[in-house]
Amino acid sequence: MSTECKKILVVLGMHRSGTSALTRGLQVIGVSLGDNLMPAFEGNNNKGFWEDLEIVALNDALLAELGLNWHSLGTLQTPHDWARLLDHPLAAQAEAYLQAQTVQYPLFGLKDPRMTRLLPFWLEIFKRCNVEPIFLISSRDPLSVSRSLEKRDNFLAGKNYFLWLEHALPALLDTAGYRRLVVDFNQLLEQPARELERIARLAGLPQPAEIELNTYQDSFLESGLRHYQHTQDDLRADPSLAEEIVRVHQLLQQLATDAVDLDDPAVRTELQEATAWLNTLGPTYRLVIAQNARITSTSEHLDALRKENAHLHHVTQALTDTQQELADTHQALIDIQQDLHDLSRSIDALRQSASWRITQPLRAVTSGARETVKTLRASARLMAKRLYHRLPAKLREPCLRLAYRYFGIFFRGMGHYEAWRLAWSPGQTRPFSFSYRRSALAREGQYQLEQTTYPAYCYLPPRRTSAVDKVLAEFGRKPLISIITPVYGIEPPYLQALIQSVEQQWYPHWELIFVEDAGPNPATRHFLEALDNPRIKVSLSEKNGGISAASNIALGLAAGEYVAFLDHDDELTADALFELAKAINTDDPDFIYSDEDKIDDAGNYSQPFFKPGWSPDALMSIMYTCHLACMRKSLVDELGGFRSCFDGAQDYDLALRLTERTQRIHHIPKVLYHWRTLPSSTASGLDAKPYASDAMRRLKEEALVRRGLQGIVENVAEMPSQCRVNYRPVGTPLVSIIIPSRDNTAILKRCVDSLLQQTRYGHYEIILIDNDSSTPEARAYFDQAPQDPRVTVLRYPHPFNYSAINNLGAREAKGDYLLFLNDDTEALAPDWLERMLGFAQLDHIGAVGAKLLFPGSHNIQHCGVLNLPAGPGHAFYNAPADAPIYFGRNILEWNWLAATGACLLVKRSKFEAVGGFDESFPVAYNDVDLCWRLHDQGLKNLVCNAVRLLHHESVSRGVDDEDPLKLQRLTQERRRLYQKHPGYFMHDPYFNPNLHGSSVNFLAQNF
């Protein structure tokens, strides 16, 4: 029985050739484009791309399988194994998606310029799906396309011309035998009704309705879409444009007016001659590509050698310093030994005295009392600890406070008790809390810390010593650092304070560049005009252009090798440029950022931000690098400086673009910048500049397109004015959810039921591993669970070894992604798995964790693992889940050194590359060890805080610190963890050294 062949309209053509405008026009004649379209971006297809995100992702993956990308040259000369590609899982994925779309939309249209390079593949997919493609070939002159690509992608004109030809020829030749039509972009803009009528006649569709046509013409088509337009004479006059390319464009113009027939043999002959001409350039293409590859490889090798050389210099200097410290320590030991000798003689004299002999009985009684109190105190603490974990969550804190109030003597010396006692000391009126919450006085979008347990933050200016002068004199490089400061309407006293902070810099090689952007305050301009310092440059604009335009003027005046950015009302610390220069000498970075704090109008310091080391996903979540930022000027120039379309978040946009070009990024864990909290400054909250929030959203959306990633930028309810990226999974890879369990029937069933009922992403399997259960209920459950085809049961009849059990599950799993999950967890939202998968598919990501909450209170059980001096611990343990803590570390997506194995997603290939779980860690730290090994491979671990699961912590295995034997085992495994990873002993690159080493709440050192 035959089925009717459905029609699908496919738009082909070169990038920047009008394919978007043509595709949008298809809606006028009743063609559906689906609901999975790429969003529009200001400055890059403002009206929309009209591309299906799934099709784009498939084409990117297909090109990658062929070793290509969308702008690879020489693809017509390289034979491709299309049969192998059609047997690849991507083919089945493409077929399934296309069938689903044509079922949902009887008349479906799609567009992606990449499809032009993959036509043999897609023609076979169309046959398998029983759809008839009708091809619409968008045409635009190569000069206009080239100039548009030069502006957007910085491609050279020669490459653009050949790319144009390599898209035009297959679109015309490979579609022979199908209904097809050439549509000229300029004709579409000038006479849209005529062009859409041509398309409707070709496809056998009704003519466009007048109301729809008017809407398309008035709201979408405008002259601004055509940034460039060139005639045939312009093409002939360009000496860099080959005659063959000019002839192909002339042919396209004739085809677009129906002056010649595309199926005419003479047309095909002309196209084949152009292809033959292009083929003669094939060896040259390959030679250029190979040379470029060698240049890239050599550059990377040189970068690695420079970095290694800088590291060796750093190590040598560290060894020299260590030797001096050892010598000093040796002398100190000699002095101490002498002091001990003198003290020993004094003690001997005291013991020989009569008073010592008379008070001996009293000392014996006192010593016994001390030992008794010590024993009672230890017993009370142990009893309190065990009772605390057995109380309902909502009663724990009230009972603990009662115990502190009436039995405080037993808890003296404990950090938690001492913090409570400080909070309730005279003068303190707020209740004790380790949590951070939104200030009642703060405006929407502004958060401040409610910390009543330690003194206010105090910034202490650094002291210049002879050691600083010695380092300055030994600098091998003394680069000029240009400080860029756009100025708009600020009062002169703030500018004077800024200048004073720059003039007091220890490092002398700087210049300060002011660009006054025609602000409303005449005093500002008069102040700048009166400046008389040869190291300060001043430019006065006649017309206000915005902060990006002013900053770009300053960049044009800058003579430095590096540029640092200083806002017109802020200040640098005296050591700021010294620390930058030191980093440049040791690491030769392209981008440097430091810690920062706030300064108010009265000169008081507050809200220090002690930042993590380089965290690319954190930067995509929030502009955490912010101040002080210093960049290599040549790289900033290559990027085109700042972009005015993102004013208000222009520095964020530049940081994202720059970090896409380099990984030579250095963090200085010191406060080098004081950010002033004026009402008009974003330091006082993003609501001070609401347009900055809109710019942040748009720049993230553009970054996704620029990086070739699928995702949605979402508002963050807990942090107004912030937004997060929800990466969409590429394709539908199988995820294997591996759950070990033993005699935990009720809890395991609750876990599995939540997965089956709550998981919207459909392509997963559940692997239950029975660790030798003995109860009839457990055995019965494991026997009936496989009745659901998504569930498989494995047996592990051996003593508990978390690593070995999960390695077994990984070996038997069929999925490309492995999700290790505790049996005492529950999924809370349908999108939990697809959110985690979206991150796990990123090339640079190792392991992905989730936010785990305690049942009942919904406080945080896990949102990241810190590597503290006492060992790994959960950040913000038992803190409120929805109150933003420390710049959103518990709300937004940040990189962490490790995440808990209670819910951990890893790509199989990456898991296997590091050898899976280490089975010598049977109970504890196996997840930490895995994450550290992934991190050692250059991957970044991450916690997706948008994903929440309940976690009935330690229901399966119990609490280790209640059992002396378990506590001993925990200590032994921790010791072995650091023996295996000595580089992480007392070191966490994502936990700033200025934060207290015993605090999971990111408290500052002065706690």
Protein Blocks (a to p, Z undefined) as FASTA:
>chain_A
ZZddddddddeddehilpmmmmmmmmmnopaebjabccddehiajnogkiafklmmmmmm
mmmmnopafkbghklmpccdfklmmmpmklmmmmmmmmmmmmmmmbacdddfklmmmmmm
mmmmmmmnopacddddddddfklmmmmmmmmnopafklmmmmmmmmmmmmmmmmgoiacd
dddfklmmmmmmlmmmmmmmmnopacddfklmmmmmmmmgcfklmmbccdfklmmmpmkl
cfklmmmmmmmmmmmnomacfklmklmmmmmmmmmmmmmmmmmmmmmmmmmmmmmmmmmm
mmmmmmmmmmmmmmmmmmmmmmmmmmmmmmmmmmmmmmmmmmmmmmmmmmmpmklmmmmm
mmmmmmmmmmmmmmmmmmmmmmmmmmmmmpcfklmmmmmmmmmmmmmmmmgoiaklmmmm
mmmgghiabdcdfbdcddfkbcehiacdddfkbccdddddddddfklmmmmmmpmbdcdd
ddddddehiafklmmmmmmmmmmpfblcdcdddddehiablklmmmmmmpccfkbccddd
fbdebjklmmmmmmmmpcbfbdcdddfkbccdfklmmmmmmmmmmnopabdcdddddddf
kopaehiacdddddfklmmmpcfklpacdddfklmmmnopaafklgoilmmmmmmmmmmm
pccdcdddbdfbdcdddfkbcklojklmmmlmmmmmmmmmmmmmmnopacdddddfklgh
iacdddddehjaddddddddehilkmmmmmmmmmmmmmmblbbcdddddehiabfklmmm
mmmmmmpmkbccddddbdddfklmmmmmmmmpmbfbdcdddfkbccfbfklmmmmmmmmm
pmklcbdcdddddehjlpafbgcdcddfkbpcdehihiafklcgehhlmmmccddfbdcf
kbccddfklmmmnopaafklmkgoklmmmmmmmmmnopacdddfkbccdddehklnopfk
lpmklmmmmmmmmmmmmmmmmmlgopafkbcfkbcfkbcnlpafkZZ
